[in-house]
C-alpha cells in the first residue's frame, strides 16, 4: 500500500509548523472537502500544516462488503495494511517537521474515519486528537482493555446521513465514552453526508482548543537549523576559503579539493554558486579560469567593497531570499557584517572543522536532483546586467528581451513530473498557495487529467533558456485551484500572468484566492508558442534532458490521447516510445480523409479506443451510421495499412458496465457505442494476426475508472504492465523495419 499523491498546505504564517492535521479520506479521495476545510481553517490556525495524502487502495470497504457494512463485517485484517501505511506517513510528518505525535490530529472523513480511529486508538503514543466526519465505528474493538491511546475526539455527524445512520453514530459515541476516551460531538439536524459550515466551524474551535493546551515550540539557541534542504545558493569567499592562501601570492595558492568537488557536485544538483570576495576582479577571474573554475560560478561580486551591501545586492539580483542562501568566509568581521545586513542568511566559518562536514550534508541533501541551473542563472545574470544599462522604462526593456513561452498539459506532463514536484517543493515566495507534495507523487497527480488538469510553462528569451518555470493545476469538476508555483528567476516578467490566463481558458470559473496578486493576461512583450510544434517541443525536451528517442529508435507508439504519457511511463518504455498528446494524436476518424498516412507508425502501436467515442471526432453527416458501419470500415482500412507495413497493433478495450455520465452523453458517448466498438475490435483480433486486443473487463471494473473513458492511475499501472509484456513478447523481427511515414 502506497501514497498515490500527497498535497500539503504550509502554515499561513510562513513559519515552521507547530501542529499537523492529516486528512484521511475514502477511496480515491476526489472529494475536495479536505482542501476546502484547510483553506477555511488556515487563517485561524496559522501554525498548522495541513496534509492531504491519498493512499492507493485505502478507504472503501473490501470486496464483499458495502459502504453500509460496519468495519466488523469486513474481512479480518483488511485494515492492517492501511494502518501501517498511515503510521509510516505520520512518522514521516513528525520527523520532517520535528513534531511529537501529540501535536498531530488525524481527521477521518466518511469511510476514512474508520481508519483514523483504528490507527489512532490502537497505536501507542498516538495522535493528540482525532476528528471523525460521518464515520462508522460500530465494528471496531473500542474498549478500556483494547485502546492504547486516549486522544481527544470530536465526532461530527449529519442527522440525514443515509449511509451511517444516527443509531450507529450514537453507538460509536457510547463505545468511546465507555472506553474512557474524552469525546465531544457535533450532531447536525437536517444535514446529510456532508460537512456543513456549522460542523466545520465547530471542528475548528475544537482544534484550536486542543492546540491551546500545548506549549509553544521553542528551538534551543544552540540547535543548528536544518538548512540543507532549503539551500538554493552558496556564496563563496575565495582567499583561505576556496583555496589556501591569497591572490597576493598566487604561486602559493593550494585549492581545497574537497570544497571544489562539493561545488561541482552542487552545480550538478541544482544548487548554484556565486562569489563575494574582496579582490581585484581581473586577477581573480584570470586565476579561476586557469583553475577551470570560472564557469562554475554565476553573479560574481569581486571588488574591494563592504560585503554586507554586496551580498544584499547579489541575492536581490538573483531574485532569491536570504534564508535560502549560504555564505562561506574565513574572516570573522565579514561573517558578522553579512549576518548584520541579512539576519536570515546562513553563514559558515571556512576555518571551522564543520565547514566541510556541512558541505557534505548539503551535497547529500540535493543528490537526488540531476539538473544544473547554472545556465539558467547565467541567463538571468545577462538580463539583469542589460536592464541596468538600458535607457528606458521596464516595459520597453522587456519588449527587447524576445521572451517566448510554451505551455504543456495533459499527457505531456508525465515527462516533467519530477521537475514539477521540485518546483512546488523548492519554491517559497512564488508558491502562491504554499503547497507541498510528497516526493515521487506528482506522476500519479498528473496521470488522471480527467480529474486534475495541470499546465507547465517553459520560458526562454534572447539571454537563454529558463526551463520549466511555472505550474498551475485545477480540479476539473469544481475549478478549485490546487497548485500555483513559479520559479523566482522569472519574477516581474509577466510570465505568471500568461500561465494564469491559460488556466482561465480551461477553467473559466477558476477559484483564485484574493491574496494572489496576478492578473490573467498575456503581456504584449511575450510570445506564446505552441508546445505541440515539433521544433518547440524538440527544443524543450532537449534542454530538459528528457529528449525522446530519435525517430530511428522508436519501437512503440502510444495512441491514447491524454493517457498516452501515463501508459508509456508506467510500462517503462518511454525511452523508445512516441507519445500522443493533444493535438498530436491519432483517432480512427483520420482514416476518412487519409491524413493518418502522414503520421509515423513504428513497429509496435498501442491504441486506446476511448478517444474514438466522441461525436466531435467524426463528421456530423456520418454519425448516424458510425456504430453500425463507418467505424468498422475505418478500423478495417487502418489494420490493412498496418499489416501491409509489417506493424503490430495492440488495442486497449473499454470496460463494460461503466456508467456514462451526462457530460459524456451530450458529447455522443453512449454505452451502446462503447460496446459496439469493443465488439468490432474483438472480432478484428480474432481473425487478424497483426491485431491483439487487451480485454480489460477481467481487471478493470467501474470503480477503477475516473469516468467512462478515463482510467484511474492504479488501473493505468496494470494496463501498462500488460502493454510491456505484449511488447516484450513480440518477435524481434517486428522491430527490424524502419518507421512508417508517408508524405503523399
N, C-alpha and C positions, 0 to 999 in steps of 0.2 A: 504494500500500500504506500502511495507516494503523494506528494503535493503536486497537483496539476499546475496551478499557478498561485501566486501569493502576492496580494496587494496590501500595502501599508500606508497609513496616513500619519505623518510625523506630528509631534506636538506643535500646536499652533503658536507657542511662544518661541519656537525655533531652538529651544534648548534640548538638553539631554532628557529623555523620558524618565519620569519618576514612577509611572504606572503604565501597565499594558492591559488593553482589553482585547481579547481574542474572540472573534465571532466564529461559531461553528454552525454551519447550515446543513440542509439536507442534500440529497444527491444532485450533483452538478451546480448547484447554487447559482441559478440565473437570477434569482430574486435580488434586487438591488437594495433591499431593506437594510442590510448591514452598512452599506456605504452612506445611505441617507441618514441613518442614525448617527454614524460617526461625524458627518458634516453638521448635524443638528447639535450634537453634544460637544464637539471640538472647542468652540469658543468659550464654553463654560468649564471645560476640563483641560486647561491649557498645557498641562504637563503630562498628558496621556498619549501614548502610542496606540493607534487603532490598527489591528491586524485582521485581515480577511483572507485566510488561506482556503484553498479549495482542495479537499482530499479526494483523489480519484477513488470512487467505489465506496465512499462513506455517506451515510445519511439515510438512504432509503432502506426499507426492510428487505431482507434477503428473499430469494425466490421461494414461493410457497406461503409467504405472509403478505399482508396488506398494510396500508398506512394505518388502518384502524386497529390492527393487531397490536397488543401490548408487547413490549420487548421480551417478556417471558415466553411468548409464543414463537419467537424467532429461534432458529437452530442454535444449540448450545455452542458457545464460543464465537458466535458471529460478530460480536462487538470487540473481541480481543485485538485483532489487527488494527482496528480503528483507534482503540485506546492507546495502543503502543505508538501509533503514528502521531496522535495528538500529544502524547507525553514527550516524544522527541522534539516536537515543534515548540512546546512550552519551554523545554530545556534550552533550546536554541535561542529563543527570545530572551530568556533570563541571562544567558551567557553573553549574548551580543550587546545587550544594553546594561549589563551589570545590575540586574534586578533580582530580588529574592522572590520566591514563589508567592509569598503573601501579598505582593504588590501586583499580582496578576488576577484579572477577572475573566472567567470563561462565560460567554453569553451564547447559549444554545437556542437557535431558532427552529421551531417546529420539530421535524424529525431530528435535527441536530441537538435538541435539548436532551434527548436520551443519552447521547454520547457524552455531553457535557457533565451530566450528573454521574454517569457511570465512572468516568475518569476522575472527576473532582472529589467524589466521596470515597473512592476506593484507592486513592493514592496518598501515601504518607507524605507529609509536608506538601499538601496540595495547594490549590489556589486560594487566594484570600476571600474570594466571593464567587458565587455562581448566579447567573440570571437565566431563567427558563421562560421562553415565549412559546406558549401553546404546546408544551411537551407532554408526552405520556410517560409517566414514571411508574405505572402500576406493576410492571413486570420486573422491576429492579429489586434486588435484595437490600432494602434500606432498613437496617435495624441497629440498635445500640451495639450489637456484637460485630456486625459486618463493616460498619463505616470506619475508615481510618483517619478521616479528616472531618472537621466540622466547620466549614466556611459559612459565612453569612449568605443567605439565599433569598432571592426575590422571585416569586412566581407571578407571571403576567398572563392573564387568560381572558378570552372573549366568551361571553355568555352564549352566543350563537355559533361557536366553533362546531362544525358538523363532523369533524374527524375525531378530536379528543373532546368528549362530552364533559359538561361541568362535573358530573359524578366522578369521572376519572381525575379531574383536577383536584377535587376535594380529597379523594383518596391519596393522591400524591402528597398533598399538604399534610395530611394526618400522619403519613409514614415518616415524613421528615421531622415533624414536631415530636413524635414519639421516640425518635432516634436521638433526640437531644440536639438537633440542628437548629440554629436560630433562623427561622423562616418568616418572611413577610410576603403578603400577597397584594396584587392589584387586579381585582376582578372587574371586567368592563362590561356593563349592561349593554345589550343590543349591539355588540361588536362581534364579528366573526373571527376567522382565522387570519387576522392581520394585527399589526401593531399600530394602534391609533395614536393621536397626539398626546392624549392624557396618559396612556401607557408608556409612551416614550419619555415624557417629562417625569413621570413617577420613577422610572428607572434611572434617569439622570440624577435626580435628587438622592436616590438610594446610593448610587455610586459615589457621588460627591461626599455623602455622609461617611461612607466606608473609607474613602481616601483621607478624610479629615482626621481619622484616628491614627494615621501613620505619620511619623516624624519626617521632616524634610530630609532629602538625600543630601548628605554632606560629603564632599570629596576631600580627603585629607590633603593638607598643603604639600606634603612630601610625596603624594601619589603622582607618578608620571602619567600624563594623559596618553591614551591610546590613539595617537595621531596618525599612525602609519597609513591606515586605510583611506584617510581623507586627503592625503597629500597629492597635489597636482603639480607642484613646482618646487625644485630645490635650487636655492640661490647660493652660489659658491664664492667665497673669497679665493684668492689664488696663493699668495705667499704664505708658506707654512700651513696651508690648508689643503690645496690640491697637490702641492709639491712641498718638499722640504727645502728651505732657503728662500731667497728673494730675487727678483729680477735685476736688482743692482749687481748681482754676481751670478750671471746666467750659467757660467760654466760649472757652478757648484750645485745647481738645481738637481733634485732627485724626485721623480714622480712617486706619489703614494699609489702603488699599483692596485691595492685593494679598493681605494676610492675611485680610481679611474675605471676599474671593472664595474663597480657599483653604478657609476654614472652611465656607462654604456648599456648596462642591463636595464636600468630605469628608463632610458630613452626607448628601448625596445618594448617596454611595458606601459607606455603612455604617460610616464611622469617625466616632464621636460626639465632641463637645467638651464639656469641663467647665471650671469656673473655680476657681482658687485664688488669691485676691487679698486683700491687707491693705488693706481699705477699709470704709467704712460700708455695710452691706448695703442699706438703703433707698435711699441715694443712688446706689449702683452700679446697682441694679435699675432705678430711675427713668431713669437715663441710657441704659441698654441698651434699655429699652422705647422711649425717644424715637428711638433709632437703628434700631429694628426688629430688634434682635439678641437680645433676651432669650430668645425661643423657640428660638433656635439652640443653646442650652446645656441640659445636664442636670447634676444634682448640684452646684449652685454652692456653693462654700465661700468665703464672703466675710466677713471679720471680722479683727480685729486679734489674731491668734493665730499662733504659730510655724508655719511652712509644713511642716516635716517631719512632725509628727503629723497635720496637716490632710490632707496628701497620702496618708499611710498609711491614714487613716480613709476618705477618699474612694474610693481604689482597692479597699479591702476591701468597702465598701458596694456597689460596682458589681460585685463578685464577679469581679474581673479579677486578673491578675498584673502586677507592676511592669514586667516585661520586655516587655509588650505595650502600654505606655503611654509617652507623650512629655510632658515638662513644659517649657514655654517661659516664660522670665522674663528680665528685664533686669538683675536685681540679683545680683551675684556671690555675696553671702552667702546669699541664698535658694537659689541653684543648689547651692552647696556643702552647705547643710543638707539639701536634697532628696536629694542623692546619698549623704550620710552615713546618712540614715534609710532609703533604699531603693536599695541599690547596683545593682540591676538596672534601675532607671529610666533611660530615655534622656533626657538634658537638652539643651536648645538655648538658647544665649545669644541673646536677642532683639536685642542690639546687634550681633551678628556678621553680616557680609555673607552668610554661608552660611545664615542663618535662612530667608530667602525661597526660596533655592535648594532647601533641604531640603523646605520645604512643597510646592514644585512637584514634586519627586520623589515625595513622599508622595501627592499627588493623582494623579499618573500611575500609581503602583503599584496604585491602587484604582479606576481609571477604568472598569474592566470591570464593576464591581458597580453595579447600578442599583436599589438598595434602601436606604431610610433606616431607621435603627434608633432614631431619636430618640424616637418614641412608645413603643417597647418599653422603652427605658431609663427613660423618664418613668414608665411603669407600675411598673417595679422601684423607682424612687425613692419613689413613693407607698407601695408595700408596705413598704419599709424604714422610712419615716417613721412609718407607723401601727404597725408592730411595736414600735418603741421606746416608744410611748406606751401600748401595750396592757398592761393589768393582768391577766396570766395567763400560763399556760405556752404553749410553742410550738405544741403540737397544737391547743389551743383557738383560738389566733390563726389557724392555717391553716384551721380549720373555718369561720371567719368570712370567709375570703377568697373563697369561692364559686369554687373552682378547677374549671375544665372542661377536658377534653382530648378530642381526636378523633384517630383513627389511620387513615391512608391506606395502601393497599398496592396491589400488582398494577399494573394499567394506570393507576391514578390517579397513580402516582409519576412518570410521564414529565413531567407538567406542572411538577413541582417538582425535577427533576433538577439544575438549576443551583444551587438553594439547598441541596440535599443535599450536593452537591460542595463548596460553600463551607463548610458546617458541618463536614465532615470535615477539610478542609484548614486551617481557621482555628482549630479547637478544639484546645487542648493539654491542660489539666488534666482535662477530662471526655471526652477521646478515649481510652477505656479500652484499646484495642488499639494505639494510636499509629500508626494507618494514615493514609496519604495516597493521593490518586488523581490521575490525570492530568487537567488542565483539559479539559473537554469530553467526558470519557469516561463520565460517570455515566448518560447516556441509554442507551448500549449496555448498561451494567451492569444497569439496571432493565428492559431490554427483553426479557430472557429469564427471565420469572418461573418457568418450569418448572425452571430450573437454580439460580437465586438468588432468594430471596424477601426483600423488604425491607419495613420498616414505618416510616413517618414520622409523628411525633407533633406535633400542633398544640395550643397551650395558650392559655387566656385566663382572667381572673378579674375581680373587681369593679374592679380597678385599670386594666384594659385588655387589649389583645390582645398576646400574646407571640410569636406566629408559629410557624414550624416550628423546634422546639427540640430534637428528638431523632430519631435514626435508628439502626435496628438492621437488619442483614442476615445471613442464614444460607444455607449451602449446602443445597439441597433434599435431596440424596442422602445426605449424611453428618451433617447437623446441626451442621456446624462454624460457629462464629461468625466472620463476615467483617468486619463493621464494628459499632461501638457508640460513638456520639458524641452529646454533648449540649451545648447552649448553657450557658455559665456563669450566665446570667440566671435559670435555674430551679433552682439548687443548693438543697438542703435543703427541697424542696417535695414530695418523694416521686414526682416525675414519672418519674424513671429507673426506679423500681420498676414503674410501670404498663406502660411500654413493654416491659420485660423479661418481665413477666407475659404480655403479648400474644405475644411471641416464643416463649415456652414453650408456649402453646396450639397454635401451629403446629408447633413442633419440641420435642416432649416430652423428647427426649434431647439438647437443645442443649448443646454443649460450651462452658461458660463458664469461662475461666481463674480459678483460685483468687484471683488478685490483684484481681479485680473485686469491690468491696465493695457490691454491690447485691443485694437480696433481691427475687425476683419476687412482687409482691403489689400489691393495689390499696388504698391507704390510704382510710379512710372519709371523709376530707375532700375527696376528688377524685371528681368526677362524670365518667364516661366516656360521651360522646355518640357516636352513630354517624355516621361520616363520610358515609355514603350518605344521611342525612336531608337532604332538599332545602334546608332553612333552614341547617343546619350547613355543608353543602358550599358553598352560595352565599356565606355569610359568609367562609369561609376563602378561597375564590377571589377574592373582592373585596378582602380585606385583603392577600392576597399579590400583588395587581395582575396576576393572570393569569386574570381572570374570563372564562369562556367567553362566546360571543355571546348576545345577547338572543334569546329564542325566535323572534322575528320574523325574525332574521337568520341562523338556522340553515339551511344549504344541504344538509348531508350528515350522516348518522348512521353511525357505525362500530359494528357489532354483531359483535364478535369477542371478547367477554369480556375476559380478561386481556391480549389482544394488541391491543385497540382503540386504546389510547393510543399504542402503537408505530406503527400504521398512520397514525393521524391526524398524529402528529409528523413522520414522515418524508415524508408526502405534502405537507406544507406547508399543510394545510387545517385546522389546529387552530382557527384564529380563526373559522371558520364551521362548526364541527363540534360535534355532540353525541357524547359518547364513553361507551360502555358500560364498566362495571367492576362486578364482583360486589359487592353483589346487584342493582345497576341494570343488568340485562341482558335481552336478548331471546333466547329459544330457541324452536325451532319447536313444542315441546310446548305453549306458551301458546295455540296455536290451538285446542286441545281444549276449553278452558273459556272461550274468547273473551276472556280477560283481556288479550290483546295489543291489543285495540281501545282500551284505556285508555292506551296508550303513544303517544308522539309519533313520527311518521314524516315527516321533512322530504322535500323533493323528491327527493333522491338518498339511497339506502340501500345500505350495504355489509354483507353478511352472510357470515361465515366459518362453514362447516358443521361445524367441529371440535367445537363445544360440543354439537351435536345427537347425537353418537355415544354419549354416556354413558347407561347404563341409568337412573341416578338422575334423569335429566331426564324420564323417561317413567313413566306409571302401570304398575305391575307386571302388571296384567291385560292390557295391550296389547303388552307387549314381544315376545311370540311372533309377533305379526303386524306388528311395526314395520317390518322390512326389506321385507316383501312388499307391504304396502298402506297402513298407518297413516301412515307418513312422507310418502308421495306425496299422500295425501289432505290432510294439513296443508299441504304445500307448495302444492298447487293452490288451496286456500282463501286462503292468505296472498297469493299472486300475484294472485288475483281481486280481493282487497281493495285492494292497492296500485294495480292497474290502474284500478279504479273512481275512485280519487282522483288519477289522473294522476301517480303516482310511478314512478320508475325504480329498478331493483334490480340491483346487481352482486353475484354470488355468487362467493366465493373457494373454489375446489376444494381437495381434499386430494391430495397426490402419491401415485400408485400405487407399489407396491413397497416402501413404508415398513414396516419391521418393527414389529410390535405387541408391546411388552414385557409382562411378566407383570402389572405394576401396572395396565396399561390393560385387559388381558384380563379381570381379575377385576372390572372396572367396566363390562364389557359391550362394550368396543370390540373389534371384530374386523375383519380385512381384508375379509371378505365384506360387512359393514355399510358400511365406508368406500366400497368400490367401488359398492355399490348406491345409496348416497346421491349419490355423484358422478354416476352414470348418470342418476338422476332429474333432477338439475339440468341436465345436458347436454340432455336431451330438452326440458325446460322452455324453455331458452334457444333451442333450435332452432325452437320453434313459437310463442313468445310475444314480442311486440315490447317489452314492458316489462322483460324479464329478459335480462341478459347474464351469461355465465359465464366466469370467469377460470380457464383451464386452466393449472395451474402445472407440469404434467409437463415442459414444454419447458425450464424453467429452474430448477426446484427438485427436486433428487434427494434420496435418503435422507441424504446427507452434509450437507445443509443444513437438516436437521430436528433439533431438540433431543430430540424424541421423536415418536411417531406423529401427534400433533395440534398440536405447538408448533413454530413456525418459529424458526430461528436469526436473529440480528439482521441478518446480511448478506442473507438471503433476504427478511426483512421489508422491508428497504430497496427491494429490487427489486419486491416486490409493491406497496409504497406508490407507487412511480413509476408503475406501471400504473394504480393507482386514480386518481392525479392526472390522468393522460391521459384516462381514461374520464370523469371529472368535467368536465374542460375541453372535451371533445368533445360533451357533452350540449347540445342546443339551449337557448337562454336561455328559451324559452317554458316549459320544465320548471320553472324556478325562479320563475315568475310567480304560482304559487298559494301560499296560506298553509300553515302547519303543519297536519298532520293529527292531531287528537286527539279521540277520542270519550270521553265520560264515562258513557255508558249503553249 
